[in-house]
């Protein structure tokens, strides 16, 4: 993060997201400020609160993609949730604290996978030894015994009888070599695996306990007898994989993983609150509207900074960065309760996308839509290419349909591309070795009937 300057963050975002310069600059500054805060003296560090952001703009212009790419870029814990999922305490539904718990669970799982990758070598060595013990049962018992008699008081003690001598280590080494060469992969062994059918019980209440997933086995610990074991007959290669996973899990210090995950969430977590405009209720509303302002009140302490109880311990939200987004078609940010408005000081309006933007979206990003379809059809041995005029025509149609119907931004391109290439995608298995050039005439012909019939256009596109 120390090497990621704001300009470089924007440059990285440009490789995936077209336009929206102001939004990219705002999130880049917010991200850099997080690194700056951690360089400040500890006395002042805790006083510096993150500058939360509201991204305002129609759907399909890149709001979610900016936040998602930002988190990947900095390897920050990231969780996206729709604000409309939440309900006021007292109503059936999810409470706002659940998003912090979900963020922590995702971070713990990610951190655990990393730790397991770090010990994969040692885990495989241990798994090999356990498989050899299955192949040579006696060697597993005697491997820990000394290969020579212990010296006792009687210096003339006789050596062990031949039948009591442990199996030769040469046999074990020979089997190990065959195991590593894959010569034993298809051989079957009996493997005992734990029965993980202990039920998980979810507790639903209004006290913040919902969805914490209380596991009675974890709660009671040693009071419960050892869980049942199932015996399975598996191939040696499968046994290696199963045992390597078990060993990797046993080698990981879960207390350390949880501790580091909590710190990571508290210091660099990002929560993306989508559709925040859907909880801007109107005064005197009826029906579902009555809970909207209540959701905002419940959200306020989380954004301001509070401690959320999880099954792994409390998590402080003081320095989690909240990025909210919404189209705000029928409302505006000032419709949020004043206290919540004050917690989102940075507001950025994203631009609607036009024809030129669509052309760039189709061709420029690393994951450009045209490149995706070219790669998909290449798996069938079919080569397709797009002429510049065809790309311009697709962009023009996308702009026209967005104007005439609902403006869904760049997502309109997915609909158009599927309709345009429908026949080729369907017949591709029988077209191996063929090449197709998509020109302007092909695009016009494919969309002629749809464009002439406005009702059909609304239905199909």
C-alpha beads as a LAMMPS data file, in Angstrom:
LAMMPS data file: protein, C-alpha beads

461 atoms
460 bonds

1 atom types
1 bond types

-500.0 500.0 xlo xhi
-500.0 500.0 ylo yhi
-500.0 500.0 zlo zhi

Masses

1 110.0

Atoms # bond

1 1 1 0.000 0.000 0.000
2 1 1 2.936 2.361 0.629
3 1 1 3.760 2.123 -3.088
4 1 1 0.215 2.760 -4.281
5 1 1 -0.081 6.485 -4.824
6 1 1 -3.526 7.928 -5.695
7 1 1 -2.538 8.400 -9.340
8 1 1 -1.463 4.753 -9.547
9 1 1 -4.713 3.592 -7.952
10 1 1 -6.659 5.522 -10.595
11 1 1 -4.454 4.052 -13.323
12 1 1 -5.152 0.520 -12.088
13 1 1 -8.893 1.206 -11.968
14 1 1 -8.713 2.555 -15.540
15 1 1 -7.686 -0.899 -16.784
16 1 1 -11.120 -2.255 -15.847
17 1 1 -13.467 0.731 -15.592
18 1 1 -14.095 3.305 -18.303
19 1 1 -14.612 6.961 -17.367
20 1 1 -15.860 8.090 -13.943
21 1 1 -12.677 10.063 -13.238
22 1 1 -14.110 11.946 -10.249
23 1 1 -15.295 8.773 -8.515
24 1 1 -11.943 7.087 -9.034
25 1 1 -10.082 10.084 -7.615
26 1 1 -12.313 10.167 -4.533
27 1 1 -11.886 6.485 -3.677
28 1 1 -8.143 6.691 -4.378
29 1 1 -7.794 9.572 -1.909
30 1 1 -9.896 7.735 0.693
31 1 1 -7.739 4.650 0.298
32 1 1 -4.476 6.565 0.540
33 1 1 -5.746 8.324 3.667
34 1 1 -6.108 4.936 5.339
35 1 1 -2.409 4.248 4.795
36 1 1 -1.540 7.778 5.949
37 1 1 -3.531 7.298 9.151
38 1 1 -1.494 4.235 10.055
39 1 1 1.723 6.263 9.757
40 1 1 0.489 8.908 12.211
41 1 1 1.481 8.878 15.905
42 1 1 -0.663 6.401 17.875
43 1 1 -2.089 9.206 20.027
44 1 1 -3.659 10.881 17.003
45 1 1 -4.251 7.759 14.901
46 1 1 -7.447 6.693 16.618
47 1 1 -8.896 10.188 16.280
48 1 1 -8.748 10.172 12.484
49 1 1 -12.030 8.771 11.159
50 1 1 -12.419 7.440 7.614
51 1 1 -14.121 9.725 5.108
52 1 1 -17.036 7.626 3.901
53 1 1 -18.295 8.067 0.343
54 1 1 -21.654 8.108 -1.422
55 1 1 -21.529 7.263 -5.138
56 1 1 -24.556 8.711 -6.931
57 1 1 -25.513 7.552 -10.395
58 1 1 -27.807 5.300 -12.452
59 1 1 -27.350 1.548 -12.503
60 1 1 -24.671 0.068 -14.723
61 1 1 -22.213 2.991 -14.666
62 1 1 -19.538 1.301 -12.534
63 1 1 -20.343 2.077 -8.890
64 1 1 -20.039 -1.488 -7.611
65 1 1 -17.139 -2.314 -9.906
66 1 1 -15.091 0.612 -8.576
67 1 1 -15.493 -0.574 -4.979
68 1 1 -14.835 -4.236 -5.839
69 1 1 -11.690 -3.537 -7.851
70 1 1 -10.494 -1.177 -5.126
71 1 1 -10.672 -3.935 -2.522
72 1 1 -8.863 -6.426 -4.789
73 1 1 -6.183 -3.869 -5.534
74 1 1 -5.279 -3.387 -1.882
75 1 1 -6.190 -6.875 -0.613
76 1 1 -8.623 -5.296 1.837
77 1 1 -11.481 -7.220 3.468
78 1 1 -14.492 -6.367 1.303
79 1 1 -18.184 -7.095 1.611
80 1 1 -21.022 -5.887 -0.610
81 1 1 -24.561 -5.809 0.713
82 1 1 -27.835 -4.256 -0.425
83 1 1 -29.223 -1.814 2.131
84 1 1 -32.731 -2.902 1.185
85 1 1 -32.065 -6.284 2.844
86 1 1 -32.104 -4.742 6.275
87 1 1 -35.129 -4.009 8.414
88 1 1 -35.583 -2.009 11.577
89 1 1 -35.121 -3.894 14.829
90 1 1 -38.491 -5.387 15.706
91 1 1 -39.292 -6.412 12.127
92 1 1 -38.575 -9.800 10.562
93 1 1 -35.368 -9.620 8.560
94 1 1 -31.650 -9.042 8.901
95 1 1 -30.258 -6.469 11.283
96 1 1 -27.493 -4.145 10.160
97 1 1 -24.842 -5.689 12.437
98 1 1 -24.939 -8.861 10.332
99 1 1 -22.880 -7.168 7.606
100 1 1 -19.947 -6.778 10.009
101 1 1 -20.215 -10.429 11.019
102 1 1 -20.329 -11.492 7.379
103 1 1 -17.270 -9.372 6.585
104 1 1 -15.354 -11.007 9.450
105 1 1 -16.358 -14.525 8.376
106 1 1 -15.188 -13.852 4.808
107 1 1 -11.895 -12.462 6.085
108 1 1 -11.292 -15.420 8.419
109 1 1 -11.934 -17.902 5.605
110 1 1 -9.590 -16.008 3.285
111 1 1 -6.887 -15.748 5.951
112 1 1 -7.260 -19.444 6.804
113 1 1 -6.778 -20.406 3.145
114 1 1 -3.601 -18.324 3.031
115 1 1 -2.219 -19.949 6.164
116 1 1 -2.999 -23.394 4.774
117 1 1 -1.177 -22.543 1.551
118 1 1 1.866 -21.541 3.617
119 1 1 2.048 -24.971 5.316
120 1 1 1.067 -27.082 2.299
121 1 1 4.579 -28.569 2.044
122 1 1 4.677 -29.727 5.650
123 1 1 1.067 -30.939 5.416
124 1 1 1.912 -33.091 2.386
125 1 1 4.909 -34.595 4.185
126 1 1 2.718 -35.528 7.151
127 1 1 0.051 -36.910 4.820
128 1 1 2.657 -39.080 3.090
129 1 1 3.740 -40.557 6.408
130 1 1 0.137 -41.320 7.354
131 1 1 -0.510 -43.016 4.001
132 1 1 2.645 -45.089 4.469
133 1 1 1.333 -46.070 7.892
134 1 1 -1.842 -47.294 6.185
135 1 1 0.170 -49.254 3.631
136 1 1 2.549 -50.636 6.283
137 1 1 0.479 -50.880 9.477
138 1 1 3.309 -52.316 11.591
139 1 1 5.759 -49.608 10.570
140 1 1 3.446 -46.920 11.887
141 1 1 3.499 -48.451 15.360
142 1 1 7.204 -49.195 15.428
143 1 1 8.442 -46.082 13.689
144 1 1 8.535 -44.227 16.996
145 1 1 10.486 -47.029 18.724
146 1 1 14.291 -46.924 18.729
147 1 1 15.902 -49.112 16.090
148 1 1 18.474 -50.312 18.658
149 1 1 18.077 -51.682 22.203
150 1 1 18.193 -49.174 25.024
151 1 1 21.256 -49.540 27.239
152 1 1 20.257 -51.005 30.608
153 1 1 22.121 -51.866 33.761
154 1 1 23.209 -55.127 32.188
155 1 1 25.868 -54.231 29.660
156 1 1 25.678 -57.711 28.247
157 1 1 21.997 -57.426 27.343
158 1 1 21.243 -59.468 24.258
159 1 1 19.916 -57.815 21.030
160 1 1 16.212 -58.260 20.117
161 1 1 15.111 -61.365 18.320
162 1 1 14.850 -61.164 14.530
163 1 1 11.071 -61.481 14.553
164 1 1 10.794 -58.463 16.911
165 1 1 12.955 -56.190 14.780
166 1 1 11.099 -53.306 13.145
167 1 1 10.509 -53.488 9.414
168 1 1 13.417 -52.289 7.352
169 1 1 13.364 -48.549 6.657
170 1 1 14.419 -49.460 3.130
171 1 1 10.947 -50.924 2.503
172 1 1 9.313 -47.715 3.706
173 1 1 11.651 -45.584 1.600
174 1 1 10.902 -47.742 -1.437
175 1 1 7.157 -47.300 -0.908
176 1 1 7.634 -43.573 -0.402
177 1 1 9.427 -43.334 -3.731
178 1 1 6.653 -45.290 -5.471
179 1 1 4.072 -43.065 -3.774
180 1 1 5.730 -39.888 -5.019
181 1 1 6.017 -41.303 -8.531
182 1 1 2.278 -42.032 -8.557
183 1 1 2.655 -45.798 -8.913
184 1 1 0.366 -46.446 -5.939
185 1 1 -2.348 -43.950 -6.857
186 1 1 -4.953 -46.560 -7.832
187 1 1 -4.375 -48.788 -4.822
188 1 1 -7.161 -48.714 -2.213
189 1 1 -6.755 -48.126 1.519
190 1 1 -9.211 -47.926 4.414
191 1 1 -9.314 -44.407 5.781
192 1 1 -11.095 -43.175 8.886
193 1 1 -12.638 -39.736 8.491
194 1 1 -14.604 -37.788 11.116
195 1 1 -18.364 -37.599 10.731
196 1 1 -19.058 -33.870 10.472
197 1 1 -22.819 -34.170 10.714
198 1 1 -23.098 -32.207 14.000
199 1 1 -25.994 -29.813 13.360
200 1 1 -25.612 -26.054 13.285
201 1 1 -28.343 -24.153 15.111
202 1 1 -29.247 -20.613 14.075
203 1 1 -30.716 -18.362 16.731
204 1 1 -33.034 -15.580 15.613
205 1 1 -33.700 -12.710 17.968
206 1 1 -33.592 -8.929 18.139
207 1 1 -30.529 -8.812 20.350
208 1 1 -27.921 -9.101 17.643
209 1 1 -27.583 -12.886 17.919
210 1 1 -29.172 -13.716 14.581
211 1 1 -27.145 -15.721 12.096
212 1 1 -24.238 -16.186 14.483
213 1 1 -24.465 -19.923 13.847
214 1 1 -24.029 -21.321 17.353
215 1 1 -22.314 -24.718 17.113
216 1 1 -23.119 -26.812 20.166
217 1 1 -19.995 -28.885 19.604
218 1 1 -17.850 -25.758 19.923
219 1 1 -19.781 -24.558 22.969
220 1 1 -19.629 -27.800 24.931
221 1 1 -16.110 -28.695 23.806
222 1 1 -14.680 -31.616 25.721
223 1 1 -17.998 -32.345 27.464
224 1 1 -19.159 -34.087 24.315
225 1 1 -17.676 -37.497 23.455
226 1 1 -15.430 -37.747 20.441
227 1 1 -17.502 -37.546 17.308
228 1 1 -18.272 -40.676 15.305
229 1 1 -15.770 -41.815 12.723
230 1 1 -16.669 -43.184 9.316
231 1 1 -14.447 -45.688 7.550
232 1 1 -14.143 -45.183 3.821
233 1 1 -12.260 -47.109 1.187
234 1 1 -10.465 -44.640 -1.029
235 1 1 -7.610 -44.662 -3.492
236 1 1 -4.158 -43.666 -2.299
237 1 1 -4.293 -40.425 -4.323
238 1 1 -7.612 -39.457 -2.692
239 1 1 -6.270 -40.431 0.735
240 1 1 -3.288 -38.149 0.184
241 1 1 -5.551 -35.218 -0.639
242 1 1 -7.895 -35.844 2.315
243 1 1 -5.052 -36.283 4.798
244 1 1 -3.140 -33.277 3.417
245 1 1 -6.217 -31.100 4.020
246 1 1 -6.583 -32.456 7.545
247 1 1 -2.911 -31.841 8.283
248 1 1 -3.043 -28.317 6.831
249 1 1 -6.010 -27.500 9.072
250 1 1 -4.277 -28.906 12.146
251 1 1 -1.090 -26.946 11.385
252 1 1 -2.949 -23.623 11.155
253 1 1 -3.197 -21.649 14.381
254 1 1 -6.857 -20.597 14.259
255 1 1 -6.507 -18.267 17.241
256 1 1 -3.857 -16.353 15.324
257 1 1 -6.017 -16.367 12.173
258 1 1 -9.021 -14.952 14.039
259 1 1 -6.901 -12.349 15.836
260 1 1 -5.277 -11.141 12.593
261 1 1 -8.611 -11.178 10.752
262 1 1 -10.304 -9.017 13.374
263 1 1 -7.439 -6.527 13.208
264 1 1 -7.558 -6.512 9.411
265 1 1 -11.311 -5.902 9.369
266 1 1 -11.041 -3.115 11.949
267 1 1 -8.143 -1.329 10.231
268 1 1 -8.704 -1.901 6.506
269 1 1 -12.196 -3.341 6.036
270 1 1 -14.469 -1.956 3.314
271 1 1 -18.252 -2.348 3.363
272 1 1 -20.102 -1.430 0.182
273 1 1 -23.712 -0.433 0.888
274 1 1 -25.585 -0.661 -2.385
275 1 1 -29.090 0.696 -3.004
276 1 1 -28.883 3.066 -0.044
277 1 1 -31.469 5.280 -1.725
278 1 1 -34.042 2.517 -1.136
279 1 1 -34.012 3.211 2.622
280 1 1 -34.721 6.935 2.271
281 1 1 -38.326 6.751 3.447
282 1 1 -40.743 9.648 3.236
283 1 1 -42.320 11.200 6.289
284 1 1 -45.773 9.862 7.035
285 1 1 -45.177 6.833 4.836
286 1 1 -47.232 3.670 5.179
287 1 1 -46.556 -0.003 4.678
288 1 1 -42.898 -0.985 4.261
289 1 1 -41.831 2.682 4.325
290 1 1 -42.241 2.824 8.096
291 1 1 -39.101 0.777 8.656
292 1 1 -36.807 2.714 6.308
293 1 1 -35.900 5.537 8.655
294 1 1 -35.529 2.943 11.380
295 1 1 -32.916 1.129 9.268
296 1 1 -31.020 4.401 8.961
297 1 1 -31.072 4.834 12.739
298 1 1 -29.793 1.279 13.188
299 1 1 -27.113 1.909 10.570
300 1 1 -25.925 5.124 12.186
301 1 1 -24.013 3.648 15.183
302 1 1 -22.269 1.112 12.905
303 1 1 -21.060 3.879 10.566
304 1 1 -20.209 6.233 13.451
305 1 1 -18.178 3.542 15.158
306 1 1 -19.316 0.932 17.630
307 1 1 -18.478 -2.562 18.828
308 1 1 -20.312 -5.434 17.158
309 1 1 -20.473 -8.762 18.959
310 1 1 -19.561 -11.805 16.860
311 1 1 -18.937 -15.414 17.773
312 1 1 -15.200 -14.674 17.397
313 1 1 -15.272 -11.673 19.713
314 1 1 -16.129 -7.968 19.457
315 1 1 -15.268 -6.048 16.294
316 1 1 -14.900 -2.260 16.321
317 1 1 -16.256 -0.435 13.288
318 1 1 -14.616 2.941 13.953
319 1 1 -12.180 2.676 11.045
320 1 1 -14.101 0.535 8.566
321 1 1 -14.568 2.450 5.298
322 1 1 -18.199 2.599 4.154
323 1 1 -18.892 3.246 0.483
324 1 1 -22.595 3.726 -0.242
325 1 1 -24.191 3.941 -3.640
326 1 1 -27.589 4.606 -5.097
327 1 1 -29.333 5.851 -8.213
328 1 1 -31.403 8.391 -6.227
329 1 1 -34.012 8.583 -9.011
330 1 1 -36.934 9.360 -6.735
331 1 1 -34.981 10.694 -3.762
332 1 1 -31.789 12.576 -3.012
333 1 1 -28.959 12.206 -0.466
334 1 1 -30.470 15.016 1.610
335 1 1 -33.475 12.733 2.245
336 1 1 -31.276 10.622 4.512
337 1 1 -31.501 11.475 8.201
338 1 1 -29.071 14.353 8.983
339 1 1 -26.893 12.276 11.315
340 1 1 -26.261 9.692 8.589
341 1 1 -25.623 12.367 5.978
342 1 1 -22.872 13.757 8.182
343 1 1 -21.157 10.373 8.218
344 1 1 -20.838 10.355 4.419
345 1 1 -18.971 13.607 3.776
346 1 1 -17.747 12.720 0.268
347 1 1 -20.378 12.642 -2.451
348 1 1 -19.528 11.858 -6.042
349 1 1 -21.923 11.899 -8.963
350 1 1 -21.111 9.377 -11.662
351 1 1 -21.745 10.246 -15.287
352 1 1 -24.280 8.471 -17.465
353 1 1 -22.653 6.431 -20.217
354 1 1 -22.932 7.402 -23.879
355 1 1 -21.940 5.944 -27.235
356 1 1 -18.228 6.705 -26.954
357 1 1 -18.117 5.150 -23.476
358 1 1 -19.797 1.987 -24.766
359 1 1 -17.232 1.660 -27.563
360 1 1 -14.427 1.880 -25.021
361 1 1 -16.146 -0.561 -22.644
362 1 1 -16.463 -3.084 -25.459
363 1 1 -12.815 -2.892 -26.485
364 1 1 -10.412 -1.316 -23.958
365 1 1 -10.576 -2.958 -20.499
366 1 1 -8.625 -6.129 -19.683
367 1 1 -11.937 -7.929 -19.314
368 1 1 -13.585 -6.218 -22.317
369 1 1 -16.873 -7.787 -23.376
370 1 1 -15.688 -8.521 -26.932
371 1 1 -12.582 -10.287 -25.609
372 1 1 -14.781 -12.452 -23.395
373 1 1 -16.903 -13.661 -26.320
374 1 1 -13.836 -14.211 -28.513
375 1 1 -12.281 -16.358 -25.771
376 1 1 -15.510 -18.306 -25.161
377 1 1 -15.934 -19.231 -28.842
378 1 1 -12.255 -20.033 -29.224
379 1 1 -12.808 -22.968 -26.860
380 1 1 -15.010 -24.472 -29.603
381 1 1 -12.408 -23.768 -32.286
382 1 1 -14.416 -20.858 -33.702
383 1 1 -12.693 -17.552 -34.404
384 1 1 -14.715 -14.341 -34.446
385 1 1 -13.597 -10.763 -34.986
386 1 1 -15.391 -7.433 -34.845
387 1 1 -14.952 -4.592 -37.313
388 1 1 -14.744 -1.073 -35.864
389 1 1 -17.955 -0.036 -37.605
390 1 1 -19.779 -2.985 -36.033
391 1 1 -18.599 -1.966 -32.573
392 1 1 -19.768 1.601 -33.229
393 1 1 -23.180 0.309 -34.305
394 1 1 -23.551 -1.852 -31.181
395 1 1 -22.686 1.173 -29.018
396 1 1 -25.190 3.341 -30.914
397 1 1 -27.979 0.793 -30.425
398 1 1 -27.158 0.499 -26.712
399 1 1 -27.407 4.260 -26.323
400 1 1 -30.695 4.433 -28.246
401 1 1 -32.324 1.629 -26.241
402 1 1 -31.186 3.170 -22.948
403 1 1 -32.786 6.468 -23.969
404 1 1 -36.037 4.928 -25.214
405 1 1 -36.514 2.468 -22.360
406 1 1 -34.881 2.210 -18.931
407 1 1 -31.292 3.435 -18.635
408 1 1 -29.352 0.450 -17.282
409 1 1 -25.944 1.686 -18.373
410 1 1 -23.308 -0.770 -19.554
411 1 1 -25.448 -3.743 -18.579
412 1 1 -27.398 -3.097 -21.787
413 1 1 -24.331 -4.287 -23.715
414 1 1 -24.637 -7.791 -22.244
415 1 1 -28.210 -8.056 -23.530
416 1 1 -27.255 -6.801 -26.981
417 1 1 -24.228 -9.091 -27.319
418 1 1 -26.213 -12.186 -26.347
419 1 1 -28.910 -11.305 -28.912
420 1 1 -26.301 -10.489 -31.576
421 1 1 -24.297 -13.722 -31.224
422 1 1 -27.167 -16.036 -30.297
423 1 1 -26.980 -18.196 -33.452
424 1 1 -23.191 -18.471 -33.433
425 1 1 -23.132 -19.400 -29.744
426 1 1 -25.796 -22.075 -30.337
427 1 1 -24.190 -23.624 -33.434
428 1 1 -20.548 -23.227 -32.343
429 1 1 -19.924 -26.980 -31.649
430 1 1 -20.708 -27.734 -35.315
431 1 1 -18.640 -24.771 -36.605
432 1 1 -15.179 -25.870 -35.459
433 1 1 -12.441 -24.347 -37.600
434 1 1 -14.634 -21.591 -39.032
435 1 1 -13.960 -17.858 -38.871
436 1 1 -16.630 -15.176 -38.627
437 1 1 -16.252 -11.446 -39.101
438 1 1 -18.935 -9.348 -37.415
439 1 1 -19.450 -6.267 -39.581
440 1 1 -21.904 -3.378 -39.507
441 1 1 -24.306 -5.092 -41.927
442 1 1 -24.492 -8.160 -39.664
443 1 1 -25.346 -5.980 -36.656
444 1 1 -27.964 -3.955 -38.546
445 1 1 -29.599 -7.085 -39.917
446 1 1 -29.740 -8.737 -36.499
447 1 1 -31.384 -5.749 -34.822
448 1 1 -33.538 -4.453 -37.705
449 1 1 -36.829 -6.031 -36.631
450 1 1 -36.295 -5.216 -32.984
451 1 1 -35.472 -1.557 -33.625
452 1 1 -38.435 -1.065 -35.969
453 1 1 -40.899 -2.476 -33.437
454 1 1 -40.612 -0.335 -30.307
455 1 1 -42.809 -2.662 -28.243
456 1 1 -40.641 -5.618 -29.229
457 1 1 -37.554 -3.581 -28.389
458 1 1 -38.860 -2.936 -24.884
459 1 1 -39.546 -6.638 -24.444
460 1 1 -36.327 -8.105 -25.887
461 1 1 -33.714 -5.439 -25.218

Bonds

1 1 1 2
2 1 2 3
3 1 3 4
4 1 4 5
5 1 5 6
6 1 6 7
7 1 7 8
8 1 8 9
9 1 9 10
10 1 10 11
11 1 11 12
12 1 12 13
13 1 13 14
14 1 14 15
15 1 15 16
16 1 16 17
17 1 17 18
18 1 18 19
19 1 19 20
20 1 20 21
21 1 21 22
22 1 22 23
23 1 23 24
24 1 24 25
25 1 25 26
26 1 26 27
27 1 27 28
28 1 28 29
29 1 29 30
30 1 30 31
31 1 31 32
32 1 32 33
33 1 33 34
34 1 34 35
35 1 35 36
36 1 36 37
37 1 37 38
38 1 38 39
39 1 39 40
40 1 40 41
41 1 41 42
42 1 42 43
43 1 43 44
44 1 44 45
45 1 45 46
46 1 46 47
47 1 47 48
48 1 48 49
49 1 49 50
50 1 50 51
51 1 51 52
52 1 52 53
53 1 53 54
54 1 54 55
55 1 55 56
56 1 56 57
57 1 57 58
58 1 58 59
59 1 59 60
60 1 60 61
61 1 61 62
62 1 62 63
63 1 63 64
64 1 64 65
65 1 65 66
66 1 66 67
67 1 67 68
68 1 68 69
69 1 69 70
70 1 70 71
71 1 71 72
72 1 72 73
73 1 73 74
74 1 74 75
75 1 75 76
76 1 76 77
77 1 77 78
78 1 78 79
79 1 79 80
80 1 80 81
81 1 81 82
82 1 82 83
83 1 83 84
84 1 84 85
85 1 85 86
86 1 86 87
87 1 87 88
88 1 88 89
89 1 89 90
90 1 90 91
91 1 91 92
92 1 92 93
93 1 93 94
94 1 94 95
95 1 95 96
96 1 96 97
97 1 97 98
98 1 98 99
99 1 99 100
100 1 100 101
101 1 101 102
102 1 102 103
103 1 103 104
104 1 104 105
105 1 105 106
106 1 106 107
107 1 107 108
108 1 108 109
109 1 109 110
110 1 110 111
111 1 111 112
112 1 112 113
113 1 113 114
114 1 114 115
115 1 115 116
116 1 116 117
117 1 117 118
118 1 118 119
119 1 119 120
120 1 120 121
121 1 121 122
122 1 122 123
123 1 123 124
124 1 124 125
125 1 125 126
126 1 126 127
127 1 127 128
128 1 128 129
129 1 129 130
130 1 130 131
131 1 131 132
132 1 132 133
133 1 133 134
134 1 134 135
135 1 135 136
136 1 136 137
137 1 137 138
138 1 138 139
139 1 139 140
140 1 140 141
141 1 141 142
142 1 142 143
143 1 143 144
144 1 144 145
145 1 145 146
146 1 146 147
147 1 147 148
148 1 148 149
149 1 149 150
150 1 150 151
151 1 151 152
152 1 152 153
153 1 153 154
154 1 154 155
155 1 155 156
156 1 156 157
157 1 157 158
158 1 158 159
159 1 159 160
160 1 160 161
161 1 161 162
162 1 162 163
163 1 163 164
164 1 164 165
165 1 165 166
166 1 166 167
167 1 167 168
168 1 168 169
169 1 169 170
170 1 170 171
171 1 171 172
172 1 172 173
173 1 173 174
174 1 174 175
175 1 175 176
176 1 176 177
177 1 177 178
178 1 178 179
179 1 179 180
180 1 180 181
181 1 181 182
182 1 182 183
183 1 183 184
184 1 184 185
185 1 185 186
186 1 186 187
187 1 187 188
188 1 188 189
189 1 189 190
190 1 190 191
191 1 191 192
192 1 192 193
193 1 193 194
194 1 194 195
195 1 195 196
196 1 196 197
197 1 197 198
198 1 198 199
199 1 199 200
200 1 200 201
201 1 201 202
202 1 202 203
203 1 203 204
204 1 204 205
205 1 205 206
206 1 206 207
207 1 207 208
208 1 208 209
209 1 209 210
210 1 210 211
211 1 211 212
212 1 212 213
213 1 213 214
214 1 214 215
215 1 215 216
216 1 216 217
217 1 217 218
218 1 218 219
219 1 219 220
220 1 220 221
221 1 221 222
222 1 222 223
223 1 223 224
224 1 224 225
225 1 225 226
226 1 226 227
227 1 227 228
228 1 228 229
229 1 229 230
230 1 230 231
231 1 231 232
232 1 232 233
233 1 233 234
234 1 234 235
235 1 235 236
236 1 236 237
237 1 237 238
238 1 238 239
239 1 239 240
240 1 240 241
241 1 241 242
242 1 242 243
243 1 243 244
244 1 244 245
245 1 245 246
246 1 246 247
247 1 247 248
248 1 248 249
249 1 249 250
250 1 250 251
251 1 251 252
252 1 252 253
253 1 253 254
254 1 254 255
255 1 255 256
256 1 256 257
257 1 257 258
258 1 258 259
259 1 259 260
260 1 260 261
261 1 261 262
262 1 262 263
263 1 263 264
264 1 264 265
265 1 265 266
266 1 266 267
267 1 267 268
268 1 268 269
269 1 269 270
270 1 270 271
271 1 271 272
272 1 272 273
273 1 273 274
274 1 274 275
275 1 275 276
276 1 276 277
277 1 277 278
278 1 278 279
279 1 279 280
280 1 280 281
281 1 281 282
282 1 282 283
283 1 283 284
284 1 284 285
285 1 285 286
286 1 286 287
287 1 287 288
288 1 288 289
289 1 289 290
290 1 290 291
291 1 291 292
292 1 292 293
293 1 293 294
294 1 294 295
295 1 295 296
296 1 296 297
297 1 297 298
298 1 298 299
299 1 299 300
300 1 300 301
301 1 301 302
302 1 302 303
303 1 303 304
304 1 304 305
305 1 305 306
306 1 306 307
307 1 307 308
308 1 308 309
309 1 309 310
310 1 310 311
311 1 311 312
312 1 312 313
313 1 313 314
314 1 314 315
315 1 315 316
316 1 316 317
317 1 317 318
318 1 318 319
319 1 319 320
320 1 320 321
321 1 321 322
322 1 322 323
323 1 323 324
324 1 324 325
325 1 325 326
326 1 326 327
327 1 327 328
328 1 328 329
329 1 329 330
330 1 330 331
331 1 331 332
332 1 332 333
333 1 333 334
334 1 334 335
335 1 335 336
336 1 336 337
337 1 337 338
338 1 338 339
339 1 339 340
340 1 340 341
341 1 341 342
342 1 342 343
343 1 343 344
344 1 344 345
345 1 345 346
346 1 346 347
347 1 347 348
348 1 348 349
349 1 349 350
350 1 350 351
351 1 351 352
352 1 352 353
353 1 353 354
354 1 354 355
355 1 355 356
356 1 356 357
357 1 357 358
358 1 358 359
359 1 359 360
360 1 360 361
361 1 361 362
362 1 362 363
363 1 363 364
364 1 364 365
365 1 365 366
366 1 366 367
367 1 367 368
368 1 368 369
369 1 369 370
370 1 370 371
371 1 371 372
372 1 372 373
373 1 373 374
374 1 374 375
375 1 375 376
376 1 376 377
377 1 377 378
378 1 378 379
379 1 379 380
380 1 380 381
381 1 381 382
382 1 382 383
383 1 383 384
384 1 384 385
385 1 385 386
386 1 386 387
387 1 387 388
388 1 388 389
389 1 389 390
390 1 390 391
391 1 391 392
392 1 392 393
393 1 393 394
394 1 394 395
395 1 395 396
396 1 396 397
397 1 397 398
398 1 398 399
399 1 399 400
400 1 400 401
401 1 401 402
402 1 402 403
403 1 403 404
404 1 404 405
405 1 405 406
406 1 406 407
407 1 407 408
408 1 408 409
409 1 409 410
410 1 410 411
411 1 411 412
412 1 412 413
413 1 413 414
414 1 414 415
415 1 415 416
416 1 416 417
417 1 417 418
418 1 418 419
419 1 419 420
420 1 420 421
421 1 421 422
422 1 422 423
423 1 423 424
424 1 424 425
425 1 425 426
426 1 426 427
427 1 427 428
428 1 428 429
429 1 429 430
430 1 430 431
431 1 431 432
432 1 432 433
433 1 433 434
434 1 434 435
435 1 435 436
436 1 436 437
437 1 437 438
438 1 438 439
439 1 439 440
440 1 440 441
441 1 441 442
442 1 442 443
443 1 443 444
444 1 444 445
445 1 445 446
446 1 446 447
447 1 447 448
448 1 448 449
449 1 449 450
450 1 450 451
451 1 451 452
452 1 452 453
453 1 453 454
454 1 454 455
455 1 455 456
456 1 456 457
457 1 457 458
458 1 458 459
459 1 459 460
460 1 460 461
